[in-house]
């Protein structure tokens, strides 16, 4: 995904999202009145992420979202209500949500009208009374959204017949008000009301279909497992739903533009075998269903990646899946592996992204080379590709930083993808294949439906392998020079050149298009 600069308050004002809006009592008066509450104060408007320091909010954790979207095919607008169930971690006079480009109509806290204001990318909410520590609260935000609105960054992908969403890394809050950080995963329910002729689909499983008056239908989906905001999927369009069975009876469902259904079938039919392959290596698929969503938008700039691992329903550029299996199979595996690394186990911070992308590329490449499919460099073995990558190690560390120390500009550089693969290859060389396979499964089991940091991975690797790998892995992940490769003393690193360092203000970083599995 292209790097998107954080919007400033003046820039947000130009798009109409930073102007202060109030409802109920004025926000300043409510804050003043509540400030006298014992021990209560406004919650922090950041979670201190090392890559996106303005993202997320503190003072509470969200346990559930209920998103109610009604799509108007004539205006293209979405009338929405986001209901958040949360629990405070300390007394609060005010809390904030991440929100950008949403026309907020009202906010209620525990059923009572609350004062609110929008400033830059925050929605500040002052409840009628301060919230106690460890209290359960319900926040309901009614708003209107325009999927076609021009924003500094957006999670919407507008299509001729509706929309899909692609929120990674920092754009879920342009779709719904939220605590937009992967460390605050929550349960999700989606109710999508659409006119006849269209279908609404979301992450999770369909639990209710309601036929409404006025030639409309409401579809309700519920997730069995918590979802990070960045991998939520909500889509509306002219779709046919293709269902098939995966290994062990796993329900598979693809959401396919009706006009493309026949042409896309060869790619969609690959999924059962892909699931079987990955389950043999990483264990049972962790969610209730899986499938593909080829987005019905052919514009070259519709979104700037090939596939995105939205939970239980991977978003793809439609034309990409029209290629032969040897061109798309390894990348389809890459996205499927994200169900384990990235979705089931989400990154604790965005600095831990290598855990997602390094693992997805590692298994995607193994899948490719097992089948004898040459990669983009014409190589057919992981060892050959790693030797080539190893030689570039010092240059990548100079240009893009160490593997586990990205910034917002280079977050989706190849260093997080192939650089991450190189770390995993070195670890496997160090501990042996059997121990490596065991620690991978142990890590996934220990942190399932939760989040994990780089230090968490190091701890599991050390415990399962019986070796203290702290120094070894930290050198590979945070060092400014590429360590020696275990088992390959003859491998050499090409000296880095300062002249090849990319300018720090570049905007040419792509998301999954940096995957070696493409």
N, C-alpha and C positions, 0 to 999 in steps of 0.2 A: 504494500500500500504506500502511496506517495506520502512523504513527510508533510504534515500539516501544521503550521504554526499555531500556537494557542492564540485565540482571539483576545484582544484587549478590550477594555470597557468602551473606549471611544469607537472602536470598530463595531462592537456589538450594538452600540447606539444607532449606528447607521442602518442596521437591519431591524431595528425596532425591538431588540430584546433586552436592552440594558436600562430602559426607562423604568423608574420606580412605579410599581402598580400596587395598590392596596385594596383590601376588602375587609369587611368587619370594622374593627378599630384601626386607626392609622398605625403603621408599623413602628414608627418611632415612639409613639405613646405607649403601645403595647410592650415594647422592649423596656421602656422606662418603668412601667408599672410592675413588670415581672422581675426586674433586676433585684428587687429587695428580697426575693425568695432565698431562703437559707441555702447557701452552697451552690445555687444554680447560676449558670452563665451560658452565653452562646456557644454552641458546638463549633469545633474547628472546621474550616472549609477546605481541608486537605487531609489526605492520609500519608503525605510525605513520600510519595513514590519517587525513587531516584531518577526515573526517566521522565515522568509526567507529574511534577510536584504539585500542580494545581488540581489534579484529578482526585475525586473521591471526597468524602466528608467523614468526620469523626463525631463521637458522642453517642452513636447508636449503631446497630447492625440490623440489616433487613432480613427477615425470615421468609417473606413471600411477597410476590407481585401478582396482582390481577389486572390485566390490561384488557380494556373493552374498547374496541375500535369499530367505528361505523364508517364505511367508505361510500362516498358519493361519486358515482362514475361520471356525472355531468360536470361537477366542479373540480373533481380530482382531489378534494379535501378529505381529511380524516377527522371526524369528531370523536374524541377519545376521553376516556377516564382511566387514570392510573391509580390503583389503590394499593398502598404499601402497608404491610404489617411489619412493624419493627420493634426492637427492644432497646431501650436506652442503656448506655454503659455508665452514665453519670447524670446528675440533675441538669436539665436544660431549660433555659429561657427561650432559646431559639435553636432551630436546626436548619440545615441546608441540604438541598439536593442539587445534583448537576442537571442543568437544563439549558438548551440553546435553540433558538428558532422556533419555540413553541408559544402559541398565543394562549396564555393562561387565563381562564375565566374565573375560576374559584379554587380555593383550598379549604379543606375541612380537616380538623384533627379530632379524632374520637367523636365525630359527628357534629362538632361545633365549628362555625366559621372562624378561620384564622387569618390574621394579617399576613401579607406576603409582599415581597418585592423581588424583581429580577435585576441582577447586576452582573454584567459580563456573562459567564457561563454558570452562574449560581442562582438558584431559586431559594431565597431566604424566607423561612416560615416561622412566624411567632404565634404559638398557640394561645388560646384565651387564658390558660393557666400554665405555669411552668410544669414540665414533665419530671417526675421523680426518677431517681436512679433505678435501674433494672425494672423499669415499668414497660408494659406492653402498650403500644400505641398504634392507631390506624390513621394513616395520612391519605386523603383522597384528593387528587388533583384533576380538575376538569379543564380540557384545553382543546384547541384546534391545531392541526398540523397540515402543512402543505408539502408533500413529498418532492415537489419541483422547486421549492424555495432555494435560492442561491445563498449558501452559507460558507464561511471560511473552511469548514469541514462538515461532512454530513454522513449519516448512516443510511440514508434513503437511496434506493435505486429505482427511479421512476421507469415504468414500462408503458407501452401503448394501452394496456388494459388494466393497469394497477400499479403495483410496486413490489419490491422485495427489500430486505434490509441487509446491510453489510456494515456492522458496527465496530469492527476491530480496527485500531486499538482503542480509540477514545471518542467514539461517536454515538454510542447507544443513547446518550442524553439529548441527541437531536431527534430521537424517535419517541422517547418517553422519559419523564423525570425519574432519576434514579441515583443510587450511590454507585457511580460508574467506575468501578475498580474490580478486577478479578478476585481480589481477596474477600469480597463481600458477596459470595454466591447465595442464591436464594431459590426457593421453589417458584414456579411460574404457572399461571393459568391465563389463557388467552381466549377471549370471545370476539369473534370477527363477524360483523354483519355486512353482507354484500348483496347487491342486486342480483336478480336472476341472470343466469348466463355466466356468472363469475364464481370462483371458489376461493375461500379463505383457508389457509393452512399455516400452521405454526409448529415450533419445536414441541416434541412430545407426542402423545396419542390423542386421537379424536375421542371425546367422551360424550358429546351431545350434539345433535343437529336439531335446530328449531326452525320450523317454517313460520315466518312472521307475515303480518299483513303488508300490503303495498309491494308485493312481489319481491320480498327479501327473505334471506335465510341467514341464520346465525350459526356459526360453527365454533364449538368450544374445545380447546386442546389443553391438556394438562401434562406437565413434566413429572416423571416418576422420580427423577434425581434433580438436585439443585443445578442451576445454570448460572454461569458468569454473564454479566450484562453484555460483554463484547461478543458472545457467540449465540445470542438469541436470534431466531429466525421467525419473521412474520412476512407472509406474502399473500397477495391477492391478485388473481388474474384468471384468464380463460385456460383452465388446466384440466387435464385428465390425470386421474390418480391411478398409477400402475402398481399393483400389489403382487408380491411373490414371496416365497419362503426361503429363508436362509438356513444356515446350519442350526441344528437342534431346535428347529421350529421358529427361529427368530423372524418376526414379521418385518418384511422389507417393503417400503413404499417410496415410489418416485413420484415427484410432482412435476409434470411435463407440460409445456405449452402444447395445446391440442394440435396445432398445425405442424408441430415438429415430432410428434409422438413416434411415428413409424421410423423416421430417419434416425432417431436417437436410441432406438431399441437395442441395437448391437452393443452399445456402450453400457446401457443400463443392465443388460443381461450378465455383465461381468461381475457384478457385486457379490453374488453368493460365493464364488470361488475366492474372491479377495477376502471376505470375512473368514472363510475357513482357514486360509493361509495365516492370517494375523492371529487368529485364536490359538493356533498351534504354538505360537511363539509368545504371546502376551496374555493368554487366558481368555475366558469368556468375554464376549462383547459386553461392555458395561451398561448399555442403555436398553430401553424398551423397543426401539425400532431404529432402522437406518435407511437412508435413501438419498437420492440426488435431486437437486433443483436446478435444472438448466434455465437460467434467467432469460426471459423473453425481451432482451434488449441487445441489439446488434451494434449499437454505437461503439466506436473504438474507445471512447472515454466514459463508457457507462460505469465501469469500475476498473481500478488499476491493478487487478490481479487475475489469475486464472481460476483459482478455486478458493473458497473460504469455508472453514470447518464449522459452520453454524451447527449447533448441537442437534443431532439426530437427522439433519437434513442439510447436506453439503451444497453450497451455492457454487454454480459453475457458469462461466461464459458458455453459451450454447454451442457455438461453432467449434469450440475446443473438443467437445465430446464426439464430433463427427469423424474424427481421425481413426486410423487403425489402432488395434490394441497395443502394438509395440510402441506407439507414440504416446499413449495416454495411460497405460496400465500402471506404470510406476508412480505417476502423479496421483492417480486414483487411490493407490495404496498410501501415499503420503497423507492425503486428506483423511482416509479411514483411520490411520494410526493416531491422528489428532483426537479421535474419540477417547483414546487412552491418555495420551500425553497432550494436555492442553484443555480438554473438556472434562473428563473424569477427574484428572489431577490438573488443576489450573495453576498458573504461576502466581506465587505469593506477591511478586512485584514484576514490573515490566523488564527489569534487569535479568529476570530468570527466563526470558523468552527462549534462550537456547535449548532449554529442556523440552519445549514444544517442537521447535523447528529442527533441532539437531536429531531428535529421535524420529521425527516424521521422515526426514531425508535418509536417515540410516536404514530404516526398514524398507523405504521405497527403493533405495538403491540395491539392497539385498534382493528384493523381489525382481528387479530388472536384471541383475547379473545372473540370477538363477536360471533365467529364461534365455540368456545369451543375447539380450538386446543391447546393442552398443549405446553408450550414453552420448551426450552432445559433443564429447571430445573423441569419440570413436573407441573408448575403452570398454572392456567387457568384464573386468574384475574389480572388486572393491579395493584390493591391494594396490592395483595400478592407479586408481583414482585417488587414493589416499596419499600415495607417494607424490603425485602431481600437486595435490593440495598442500602437503607438508612443505614442499619447496616454497610456497607462497606465504607461509605462516608469518614470518616477521613483517612482510609488507602489509598483510591484512591487519596485524596488530598495530602497526603504525597508522594505517589509513582509517581503520574502523574500530580501533580499541581492542582490548582483550575480549574473549568470547562472552564472558559473563559481566562485562562492564560497558554496555552500550549507552548511547544518548539518543535523544529523540530524532536526530538527523540520520544516524546510521543504524537505528533499531532493526530494520529489516534488510540490512546488508547481508552478503553471502557469509560473513563471519558467523552469524547466528545459525545459518543453515549448514553449509559444508564445514565451517569452522567447528560447529557443534558435532558434526559427524566425526571429525578428526579426533576430538576429545574422547568420544565414545569408542572409537577404534583403538586409541591408545589405552583406554581402560581395559578393553577386552584383551589386548595384547598383554597387559600387566597381570591380570588375574586369571586368565584362561576363559575359554568359551563357556564352560559349564557354570562357573561362578558368576560370570557376566549375565547369563540367562536367568540365573536364580535371583540376582539382585534386582534385575529389571522387574520381575514379577513381584518381588517383595516390596519394592518402592510403590508400584501401582496399588497393591493391596493395602498398604499402610495408609496411603493418602487418598484413597478412593472417595469421590464426592466431596473433596476438600481442596485445599491448596497446598503447595509445597515450594520451598525455596531451594536454591543451589546448595545451601548448607544441609538441608534435609536430605538431598540426594547423596551428598558426600557421606553423611552419617549412615544411611542405609547401605551404601556400597562398602563402607568399612566394616560394618557389623556382619553382613552376609558373607563377604569374602574372607573374613578373618584377618585382614590386613588393615593397618591404619593408613588409609589412603588420603588423609587430609592434606599433607604436604604435596603429594603427587598431583591430586586433582586441582588444588588451588593454584599450583604452578601452571598447569595447563589452562585453567579458566581465567586467571587474573594476571599472569605474567606478561611482561612486555616483550619477552623473547620466547621463541618456540622451543620447548624442551626436547631432549632426545627421545626418539620413538622406540619403545621397548620392542625387542626382537628384530629391529632393523637398524643396526649401528652404521650401515652404509648410507642411509638416507641423509640428504643434505638440504639446508635451507638457503635459498637465494638471498643475498644481502638486500635489505630494504633500502629504497631510495627516497629521500625526502621530497624530491621533485615529483614523485608519483602520488604524494598525499593529496587527497581530494579537498577542494575548498569547503570550509565548514558551513557555508550557507547554501550548499547545493540542494536542489529539490528533485533530484532524479532517482531517489530511492524507491524501488518497487517492493511490493509485498511478496506474495508467493511466487512471483516470476523469478525470484532469486533461487528457487528450489532447484537442486541438481537433478531432481527426478523428472523435470519437464522434458 
